[in-house]
Structures are given as structure tokens and as C-alpha cells.
Amino acid sequence: MKRFINTLRHIWSIEELRNKILITLGLIAVYRFGSYVVLPGIDTVGLQDYTDQAQEGLQGLINIFAGGAFARASIFALGIMPYISASIVIQLMGIAVPYFQKMQKDGESGRNKQNQITRLLTIAITFVQAVSYLINLKSQTPEAIVPESVMPYAVFMAVNVILLTTGTLFVMWLGEKITDRGIGNGISLIIMIGIIARLPQSMVQEVANRMSTEGAGLIVLLLELVILLFVILVTIMLVQGVRRVPVQYAKRVIGNKPQGGKRDFLPLKVNAAGVMPIIFAQALMFLPAAFAGLFENNETMSAVNVAFSDYMGWTYNITFAVMIVAFTYFYTAVTINPTQIADDLKRNGGFVPGVKPGKDTADLIDNIMSRITFPGSLFLAAVAIFPAIAMIFGVDAGFAYFFGGTSLLIMVGVILDTLQQIESHLLMKRYDGLLKSGRLKGRSTVGGAA
């Protein structure tokens, strides 16, 4: 306890770190305040039914990411996910389109152009999602919208589409300001704050359900908490990942006979993609239902909407798991360049014993990454769909989202990354770190797509 108090005192004594933390808290407070500002033309009394409906299924997941703003029909109802979706599209274009590939190689000017295109695409995606959101709101709970005598429907749509689009852009700006002047990755922190904001209410609801006369009682509640703790520990291991692969294993992978002697390692992570594959997949899973919502009278589109809105359904979860596996390979290929690693080893006088420098080393690393990525991607997919399994066993939908999936992965990943940045400031000022070892492992930021 004394060490913890001393650490807090050291954090506060570093002016730069103190200012960064205060700026971050201030901008987050602005975001949380905005999430309670309701759109014009919304009857808050009639909105209650929609608020209840938005706690379950895919809408419940979106609502968690938006910190409850989605269910409250707030100006921040769409949150930051349109920006994440736009970033994913641009990164995919960087793999397939030569123009974007050249842009990525142009250094700072190329990144600026890419960021500008991402912002423009964010506006387009937000516009489509805003129209879909308002149409869905009217179809599910028409009493939540004031009568046309008070505000004509055309005016309601025009004003609120603009406000929802502007709200997402403002949240994006807040995230960028947190990254530039605060602590941690701003986009990631905004998503995490929205998730954590729902945790106390969800936990209270689960306790109330279990302790009611129809609930399973205290024993089942304690079992749930034990399982949740276990899943959190597993998620921490998954986010941090194994960071060194034995050379002996690497040689067995490609059929070479391991040589005796010193036990050497390659600096590779089993989970090199971090939490990004699940962020990518989750963002794209929002699109089919949002697009199908624009054609509510079309039977095919209605079926698509139902299939991709059922968070517990087979179609949704199988598609989600397959996309996570695919994106794990994709993001690993983007972030890990075997040829560059082999060239860096050769340039710095390093080598893999028994393997020729250059192409042979690059092939070795590529083969290793192809094989160790597969179990990591399956593990990531399993954690992602675990909340749906928890719901099948009777866990309340709001609380089940914290048993794994995107919510838990983002929380663990962002917290580790933010703590790592704070620890770096402490160690730089020659203070003790947050841990006795002074080696807190972080991970690639969620905002890698942001």
C-alpha cells in the first residue's frame, strides 16, 4: 500500500505527466457529458422502450461501445465506430490498391493524405449509419419521435443526420487530442471508457437477477465471478502474448535438425496482431445490419438484418469467428515483415544458428509466423464469441459482454497500454515503475486502426 501511494505521489510530481493525465480526464469528461445530450425531436418518455430494447443483441453491443449513448439517442449515439470502420477500409486498400500502397511509403506526407481520406470516408459511413439509426428508431419505437405537428419528419431526419455525423467527427477530434496532448491512445481510451461506463449497472443487474426468487442464488453468482476472473487472466495472457520463439522449435517447423548448445530465441510474438483483428471484425459486422436497415420492406434485406442482429445466432458468431481468423493473418502480415526482420538481423550482425542470413532467414520467420498465428487466431476467436456462450447459460446480456469478446479485450489491452506509458514516464524520471520488476508489458494500440 505504501508503495502504491508513493507511486501516485511520483506521478503527480512529474508536471508533464500530471498535465497529460488532467487533459485526458477533462476531454473524457466532455465525451461523457455529450453522451447524455439527446437529439432534438426525441421524446425521452417514449424513448424508454427503445432504451430497453437496445440492451440486447447487436444493438446492446453497439450501445456498450457508445457508452450508453446509442440507447439514449444521444448526439454521440454512433460513437467512434464509423471512424474505426473507415480506418479498416483504408488499411485494406493499402494492401490491394497501388495508389494507397504508394501513399503508405511516402512518409509523413503520405500519412497526412491517408488520414484526410479516412476522415472523408468517416463522414460517408457515418451518414449512412445515421440514416439507418433514425429509420430503425422510428420503426421500433415511433412514440419516441415527437409528432409531425411539432417537428416535420423530413426536418427531424435532416437535422439529426447532421448532428449524428457531427457528433462522430467531434468524438474523433477528442480522440486525436487525447493522443496528441494526453496519455494513451485517444480512440482506444474513448472506446474503453464507453465500455467501463456500462460495467457497474450491468453488474448490479446481474446480482439482482441472481438474488431474486427466480434466480440461481449466490453460489451461481460466485461461480460467474470466478469464471470472469479466469477469463480476464486468460485475456491478459492473450493480449501480451508470447514474445520469444525458441530457434529449436523454429527449425523443427521447417524440417531442419536443431543444433545443440545455447538456447536461442527469435523476437516474435505468438499474438502479433494484438486485439486489432477483433476490432476489425466487429466494426465490419455492424455494416450488414446497418445497410439492410435501409431496405426494411425488402424480404432478403430483412433476413440479412435479422441474421446479423442476432448476437447469439449461429450465422453471426460463425461469421464473426471466421473474420477474426482472417483478420489475424491479415494484420500479422501487415505488421510483421519477415524480409525486413531478416535484413535488420543481418545489418546488425545477428543471425539464426544453422540458417543462412537473408532469404533463408526470411523464409524461416515467415513459416514460423504462419504456424504460430493459427492457434493464436483460434484462441482470439474463442474469446470473442464467449459472451454469446455465457448468454446461452443464462447470464444477463449486459453482464455477459464482459465475459470476453471485444469489450474485455479492449479494456485489458487499453489499460495495459496506458499503464505502460505511465510507467515509461516514471522510469524516464528515474522513479520506480508501477511494478517491482519495472517491466510492464503493453501491446499494440487499439487505435492502430484509428
ABEGO torsion letter per residue (X at the ends): XAAAAAAAAAAAABAAAAAAAAAAAAAAAAAAAAAABBBBGBBAAAAAAAAAAAABEAAAAAAAAAGGAAAAGBAAAAEAAAAAAAAAAAAAAAAABAAAAAAAAAEAAAAAAAAAAAAAAAAAAAAAAAAAAAAAAAAABAAABBBAAABBAAAAAAAAAAAAAAAAAAAAAAAAAAAAABBEBAAAAAAAAAAAAAAAAAAAAAAAAAABAABAEAAAAAAAAAAAAAAAAAAAAAAAEBABBBAAAAAAAAGBBBBBEBBBBBBBBABAAEAAAAAAAAAAAAAAAAAAAABAABAAAAAAAAAAABAABAAAAAAAAAAAAAAAAAAAAAABBAAAAAAAAAAAGBBBBGBBBEAAAAAAAAAAAAAAAAAAAAAAAAAAAAAAAAAAAGBBAAAAAAAEEAAAAAAAAAAAAAAAAAAAAAAAAGBBBABAAGBBBBBBBAAAAX
